[in-house]
């Protein structure tokens, strides 16, 4: 009976922790002052939201930066860490910072006259917060998925001495024409619908349907959404827009993403960009990814002699979710190795 009580205590403690991790690790704010963008606009009183998970060791050599994905937040990162033990928080301190434009950091929804920003602006804001305000001179690692993985690639060439290791999953160092096709189409559709005063709920629904079409594969949709349940599935797209991650915030981040290209300052040559990399890399891609085409990431992995993992399930851009145990083990082994 005593052993049963201990087991139940552990179980309920873990359950409570998973449900309340972001209450224990509250959203904080780091102010980086007036921030000059690449286009010479100023974000007045610029700030970034962030959360910290785990504990720092004596010499601060265990710090991992986990940037957010498109439409993601530091709270989402916390859920990933607690629900799936994605990174060992007993071994590492994870700092997750909300990207510009996600509603928790300076964004169109909370900042008057918020300007058009580039992906490089996002990266520079992250770096300024980490190095100047949080006083972190170097990181043990950067781990990022999708847009967060693009941030990791950007850090690798723009601040090559800042992180010892980098993990980028379902991401790319350079967008392909197909990636630019769907992103530019979404931007054009959203801007047109806004111009004719379409209902925001419907605009967001159309946008989310486009994402659903490319985030998963046809095989995955056919297997998981039965014909009898399709109408219920489809109706769920027509929900009220998020009050924090607004349509304007999504448009802001989407426009930043289409400016992403780590070879831009290297004569648009990925090989030259690869030569700037000093961090040890782990690159994980999905063979069926239609949202971020994996080909440039695979090429880049060869250029920098990175460990490369190719997931071959039918889950598309969300392939990591479908093989979470496998991916978690690969990432933690990489982070724990010399």
DRENLUMBA-492388 format. One line per 10 residues: number of its first residue (from 1); their letters; for each residue x, z, y of C-alpha. Coordinates in pm, 1 decimal, decimal comma, padded with zeros to 6 digits. Layout:
<pts>
NUM> a> X:Z:Y ~ ...
</pts>
This chain:
<pts>
1> xxxxxxxxxx> 00000,0:00000,0:00000,0 ~ 00283,6:00083,5:00240,2 ~ 00440,6:-00257,8:00181,1 ~ 00106,0:-00424,9:00240,4 ~ 00068,6:-00243,4:00575,4 ~ 00416,5:-00355,7:00680,3 ~ 00340,5:-00716,0:00583,2 ~ 00011,4:-00707,3:00775,7 ~ 00183,3:-00549,8:01076,7 ~ 00443,2:-00825,6:01080,9
11> xxxxxxxxxx> 00175,5:-01092,7:01039,7 ~ -00040,2:-00966,3:01324,5 ~ 00262,8:-00909,8:01545,4 ~ 00368,8:-01270,4:01494,5 ~ 00015,7:-01391,0:01558,8 ~ -00007,9:-01184,9:01875,9 ~ 00332,0:-01312,4:01989,1 ~ 00231,7:-01675,1:01931,7 ~ -00088,4:-01628,5:02130,7 ~ 00067,0:-01435,5:02416,3
21> xxxxxxxxxx> 00421,6:-01568,4:02446,2 ~ 00359,7:-01705,1:02794,3 ~ 00219,6:-01369,7:02906,7 ~ 00545,3:-01203,6:02802,0 ~ 00747,0:-01485,8:02957,1 ~ 00562,9:-01550,9:03283,1 ~ 00598,1:-01847,7:03510,9 ~ 00864,8:-01791,9:03775,2 ~ 00953,3:-01996,4:04079,3 ~ 01290,1:-02111,6:04205,7
31> xxxxxxxxxx> 01301,1:-02243,0:04561,4 ~ 01553,8:-02518,5:04631,7 ~ 01476,0:-02572,2:05000,5 ~ 01402,1:-02901,5:05173,3 ~ 01484,2:-03166,9:04912,9 ~ 01597,9:-03513,4:05022,6 ~ 01480,3:-03784,3:04784,6 ~ 01659,2:-04106,9:04690,9 ~ 01435,3:-04290,2:04936,7 ~ 01535,3:-04052,5:05220,7
41> xxxxxxxxxx> 01203,5:-03869,9:05226,5 ~ 01192,8:-03491,1:05232,8 ~ 00997,9:-03258,3:05006,9 ~ 00954,1:-02958,9:05235,4 ~ 01018,1:-02616,7:05081,4 ~ 01066,9:-02771,6:04739,8 ~ 01024,5:-02539,5:04441,5 ~ 01033,4:-02559,7:04063,0 ~ 00841,2:-02346,6:03815,6 ~ 01027,3:-02219,1:03511,5
51> xxxxxxxxxx> 01007,4:-01983,9:03213,5 ~ 01282,4:-01811,7:03016,7 ~ 01264,2:-01747,3:02642,5 ~ 01510,0:-01544,5:02434,7 ~ 01810,3:-01341,5:02550,0 ~ 02138,7:-01435,9:02708,9 ~ 02454,2:-01325,2:02528,2 ~ 02745,1:-01136,8:02687,6 ~ 02936,0:-01440,9:02811,7 ~ 02628,1:-01657,2:02890,0
61> xxxxxxxxxx> 02744,7:-01917,3:02640,1 ~ 02409,4:-01954,6:02461,3 ~ 02192,3:-02105,2:02737,1 ~ 01979,3:-02408,6:02652,7 ~ 01788,1:-02610,1:02911,6 ~ 01458,6:-02756,5:02784,5 ~ 01303,5:-02994,9:03043,2 ~ 00936,7:-03088,6:03022,2 ~ 00783,9:-03409,4:02888,7 ~ 00537,9:-03632,2:03074,2
71> xxxxxxxxxx> 00223,8:-03426,5:03141,3 ~ 00397,1:-03125,5:02983,7 ~ 00482,6:-02782,8:03119,8 ~ 00715,9:-02491,6:03054,4 ~ 00413,6:-02318,6:02901,6 ~ 00385,4:-02602,2:02648,1 ~ 00753,9:-02553,0:02564,8 ~ 00683,2:-02184,5:02505,3 ~ 00405,6:-02273,3:02263,4 ~ 00640,6:-02510,0:02079,1
81> xxxxxxxxxx> 00900,3:-02234,1:02049,9 ~ 00654,8:-01970,2:01930,3 ~ 00427,3:-02170,5:01705,8 ~ 00696,0:-02374,4:01532,6 ~ 01015,7:-02171,2:01597,5 ~ 01151,7:-02502,3:01727,5 ~ 01471,0:-02335,9:01853,9 ~ 01592,7:-01993,0:01744,0 ~ 01516,4:-01763,0:02038,6 ~ 01707,6:-01482,0:01865,0
91> xxxxxxxxxx> 02023,0:-01688,2:01898,7 ~ 01968,2:-01880,4:02221,4 ~ 01830,8:-01831,1:02571,8 ~ 01601,5:-02122,1:02654,5 ~ 01524,4:-02207,1:03015,3 ~ 01235,1:-02449,1:03053,0 ~ 01185,0:-02587,8:03401,5 ~ 00875,2:-02777,5:03510,4 ~ 00950,1:-03128,0:03636,5 ~ 00860,4:-03232,1:03988,1
101> xxxxxxxxxx> 00506,1:-03364,0:03991,1 ~ 00356,3:-03162,1:03704,6 ~ 00153,8:-02923,6:03920,3 ~ 00365,6:-02614,1:03850,2 ~ 00658,0:-02744,3:04055,0 ~ 00631,7:-02923,8:04390,5 ~ 00374,2:-03198,5:04335,6 ~ 00114,5:-03411,6:04515,4 ~ -00146,0:-03147,3:04423,6 ~ 00030,1:-02859,7:04598,8
111> xxxxxxxxxx> 00252,4:-03020,4:04862,5 ~ 00127,1:-03200,6:05171,2 ~ 00263,1:-03554,5:05215,5 ~ 00443,4:-03547,3:04882,4 ~ 00659,9:-03863,0:04873,2 ~ 00726,8:-04119,3:04603,9 ~ 01002,0:-03981,6:04381,3 ~ 01243,0:-04138,6:04135,7 ~ 01353,9:-04015,1:03798,7 ~ 01690,7:-03937,7:03952,5
121> xxxxxxxxxx> 01513,6:-03709,5:04202,6 ~ 01369,7:-03512,9:03910,9 ~ 01713,2:-03476,2:03754,7 ~ 01883,9:-03375,0:04080,2 ~ 01615,8:-03113,6:04145,6 ~ 01673,1:-02969,6:03797,1 ~ 02048,8:-02961,5:03850,1 ~ 02017,0:-02800,2:04192,7 ~ 01791,2:-02528,9:04050,7 ~ 02020,6:-02459,0:03754,9
131> xxxxxxxxxx> 02359,8:-02475,4:03923,9 ~ 02295,3:-02357,8:04280,1 ~ 01998,5:-02123,9:04250,3 ~ 02018,6:-01985,8:03896,9 ~ 02401,2:-01987,4:03915,6 ~ 02454,9:-02156,5:03579,5 ~ 02791,0:-02334,9:03579,5 ~ 02745,6:-02492,7:03236,6 ~ 02502,2:-02504,6:02948,5 ~ 02544,1:-02472,5:02576,9
141> xxxxxxxxxx> 02288,6:-02749,9:02528,7 ~ 02004,9:-02957,2:02669,0 ~ 01711,4:-03029,1:02439,2 ~ 01437,9:-03267,2:02549,1 ~ 01162,8:-03484,2:02405,9 ~ 01015,8:-03805,3:02546,8 ~ 01050,3:-03777,8:02928,9 ~ 01248,3:-03457,8:02873,2 ~ 01481,0:-03657,0:02648,6 ~ 01529,3:-03906,9:02931,0
151> xxxxxxxxxx> 01629,2:-03612,3:03148,7 ~ 01884,6:-03516,7:02883,4 ~ 02028,4:-03870,5:02885,6 ~ 02041,1:-03862,2:03267,1 ~ 02232,6:-03533,7:03265,5 ~ 02478,0:-03676,1:03011,7 ~ 02596,8:-03948,5:03249,3 ~ 02533,6:-03788,7:03589,5 ~ 02671,7:-03442,4:03505,8 ~ 02889,2:-03509,8:03198,5
161> xxxxxxxxxx> 03064,8:-03171,4:03200,4 ~ 02750,5:-02962,0:03237,4 ~ 02627,1:-02938,8:02876,3 ~ 02831,2:-02903,4:02557,8 ~ 02556,0:-03048,8:02338,1 ~ 02252,5:-03266,3:02395,9 ~ 01947,9:-03329,3:02178,4 ~ 01716,9:-03613,9:02278,3 ~ 01414,3:-03692,4:02063,7 ~ 01159,4:-03977,1:02078,3
171> xxxxxxxxxx> 01324,5:-04093,3:02398,0 ~ 01552,1:-04362,9:02533,3 ~ 01848,7:-04405,0:02770,0 ~ 01689,8:-04719,6:02913,1 ~ 01330,6:-04844,7:02910,2 ~ 01254,4:-05172,6:02737,5 ~ 01026,4:-05446,1:02872,0 ~ 00751,3:-05324,2:02639,3 ~ 00784,6:-04969,4:02776,8 ~ 00757,7:-05107,4:03129,3
181> xxxxxxxxxx> 00457,2:-05320,3:03033,3 ~ 00229,5:-05031,0:02937,4 ~ 00350,6:-04797,1:03214,1 ~ 00310,7:-05057,0:03489,1 ~ -00029,2:-05155,0:03351,9 ~ -00144,2:-04793,3:03363,2 ~ -00017,9:-04750,3:03719,1 ~ -00191,5:-05071,5:03832,4 ~ -00517,9:-04974,4:03663,0 ~ -00521,3:-04622,2:03807,7
191> xxxxxxxxxx> -00436,7:-04739,2:04159,4 ~ -00704,5:-05009,8:04148,5 ~ -00972,6:-04769,9:04025,5 ~ -00876,5:-04518,9:04295,0 ~ -00900,3:-04796,0:04558,9 ~ -01263,8:-04867,4:04463,0 ~ -01350,3:-04496,1:04457,3 ~ -01412,5:-04480,1:04084,4 ~ -01499,1:-04139,4:03943,2 ~ -01179,6:-03950,2:03862,2
201> xxxxxxxxxx> -01318,4:-03833,4:03530,9 ~ -01359,5:-04195,9:03422,5 ~ -01019,2:-04300,8:03557,3 ~ -00853,7:-04025,1:03357,2 ~ -01053,4:-04121,1:03049,0 ~ -00941,6:-04485,6:03070,7 ~ -00583,0:-04369,7:03119,5 ~ -00599,2:-04129,9:02823,5 ~ -00744,6:-04402,0:02600,9 ~ -00447,0:-04626,7:02681,4
211> xxxxxxxxxx> -00212,7:-04342,0:02587,4 ~ -00404,7:-04284,8:02262,9 ~ -00366,7:-04653,1:02176,0 ~ 00011,5:-04646,0:02203,3 ~ 00103,3:-04284,1:02122,0 ~ -00008,5:-04323,2:01760,3 ~ -00004,4:-04615,5:01518,5 ~ -00317,1:-04800,8:01400,5 ~ -00252,1:-04663,4:01051,3 ~ -00248,7:-04306,0:01178,9
221> xxxxxxxxxx> -00571,8:-04349,7:01378,0 ~ -00745,8:-04515,5:01083,1 ~ -00638,6:-04236,7:00848,4 ~ -00726,1:-03943,4:01073,6 ~ -01039,1:-04061,1:01258,6 ~ -01323,1:-04144,0:01022,8 ~ -01585,4:-04398,9:01122,0 ~ -01851,1:-04130,0:01104,8 ~ -01658,5:-03912,9:01353,3 ~ -01537,7:-04191,0:01583,0
231> xxxxxxxxxx> -01804,5:-04154,0:01851,3 ~ -01739,1:-03781,7:01879,2 ~ -01364,6:-03854,5:01905,0 ~ -01421,2:-04119,6:02172,9 ~ -01656,6:-03902,8:02379,7 ~ -01387,7:-03635,0:02412,2 ~ -01187,3:-03863,7:02641,4 ~ -01454,2:-03817,5:02908,4 ~ -01370,8:-03462,4:03006,4 ~ -01313,8:-03313,6:03348,5
241> xxxxxxxxxx> -00961,8:-03382,2:03481,9 ~ -00711,7:-03097,9:03467,9 ~ -00708,6:-02888,1:03784,6 ~ -00328,8:-02842,2:03774,8 ~ -00199,0:-03163,9:03622,1 ~ -00416,4:-03385,4:03838,1 ~ -00453,5:-03761,1:03828,4 ~ -00232,4:-03784,2:04137,5 ~ 00036,0:-03577,0:03964,7 ~ 00022,8:-03801,1:03657,7
251> xxxxxxxxxx> 00058,7:-04110,4:03875,8 ~ 00354,1:-03951,1:04055,3 ~ 00539,2:-03879,8:03730,4 ~ 00452,8:-04217,3:03579,3 ~ 00602,7:-04393,9:03882,2 ~ 00915,9:-04181,3:03847,3 ~ 00945,9:-04275,9:03479,8 ~ 00949,6:-04651,5:03550,0 ~ 01255,3:-04599,7:03772,5 ~ 01448,2:-04443,8:03482,8
261> xxxxxxxxxx> 01763,8:-04621,6:03365,4 ~ 02089,1:-04435,5:03302,2 ~ 02290,6:-04757,5:03337,7 ~ 02164,4:-04819,9:03693,2 ~ 02482,4:-04676,2:03848,3 ~ 02700,8:-04848,3:03587,0 ~ 02627,5:-05213,2:03672,7 ~ 02323,8:-05194,7:03443,1 ~ 02564,0:-05182,5:03151,4 ~ 02476,4:-04927,8:02880,3
271> xxxxxxxxxx> 02829,3:-04945,4:02740,3 ~ 02974,3:-04834,3:03074,5 ~ 02718,0:-04553,0:03089,7 ~ 02807,8:-04451,9:02734,6 ~ 03173,4:-04421,8:02833,7 ~ 03078,1:-04146,8:03081,7 ~ 02928,7:-03924,3:02809,7 ~ 03127,2:-03616,5:02708,7 ~ 02859,4:-03406,5:02536,0 ~ 02811,8:-03400,7:02160,8
281> xxxxxxxxxx> 02483,0:-03578,9:02090,9 ~ 02194,8:-03567,7:01845,6 ~ 01944,7:-03850,9:01889,7 ~ 01614,2:-03852,3:01700,9 ~ 01386,0:-04155,7:01718,5 ~ 01063,2:-04271,5:01558,7 ~ 01070,5:-04612,3:01393,0 ~ 00699,2:-04658,8:01470,5 ~ 00716,4:-04543,6:01834,8 ~ 00516,9:-04776,2:02062,4
291> xxxxxxxxxx> 00529,6:-04548,7:02366,7 ~ 00910,3:-04528,3:02395,5 ~ 01070,7:-04810,8:02203,1 ~ 01355,1:-04669,5:01987,5 ~ 01592,0:-04968,4:01993,6 ~ 01797,8:-04873,3:02301,9 ~ 01835,2:-04516,0:02176,0 ~ 01965,2:-04645,2:01841,9 ~ 02210,3:-04875,6:02019,0 ~ 02326,7:-04593,7:02244,1
301> xxxxxxxxxx> 02376,0:-04362,5:01947,0 ~ 02619,8:-04614,9:01802,7 ~ 02800,6:-04652,6:02135,6 ~ 02866,8:-04278,3:02169,4 ~ 02908,3:-04206,1:01797,3 ~ 02605,4:-03975,5:01804,2 ~ 02433,7:-03828,0:01503,3 ~ 02117,8:-04039,5:01465,1 ~ 01798,4:-03946,0:01281,8 ~ 01530,9:-04213,3:01234,5
311> xxxxxxxxxx> 01185,1:-04081,2:01142,8 ~ 00983,2:-04334,1:00943,0 ~ 00631,9:-04194,2:00931,0 ~ 00317,6:-04355,1:01075,1 ~ 00278,4:-04104,4:01359,8 ~ 00431,8:-04319,2:01632,7 ~ 00554,8:-04137,4:01943,2 ~ 00439,0:-03805,6:01797,0 ~ 00645,6:-03850,0:01480,0 ~ 00825,5:-03518,6:01536,3
321> xxxxxxxxxx> 00494,7:-03330,7:01506,1 ~ 00436,3:-03487,5:01165,3 ~ 00778,2:-03379,9:01034,6 ~ 00822,4:-03063,8:01237,7 ~ 00991,7:-02860,1:00962,0 ~ 01248,2:-03131,8:00895,3 ~ 01319,9:-03188,7:01265,1 ~ 01343,9:-02816,2:01341,1 ~ 01604,3:-02773,3:01067,0 ~ 01806,6:-03073,3:01187,8
331> xxxxxxxx> 01804,4:-02953,3:01548,8 ~ 01893,8:-02592,5:01465,6 ~ 02172,6:-02702,4:01230,9 ~ 02311,2:-02922,9:01509,0 ~ 02291,3:-02642,1:01764,4 ~ 02454,4:-02393,2:01525,8 ~ 02742,1:-02617,6:01419,5 ~ 03084,2:-02625,6:01587,6
</pts>
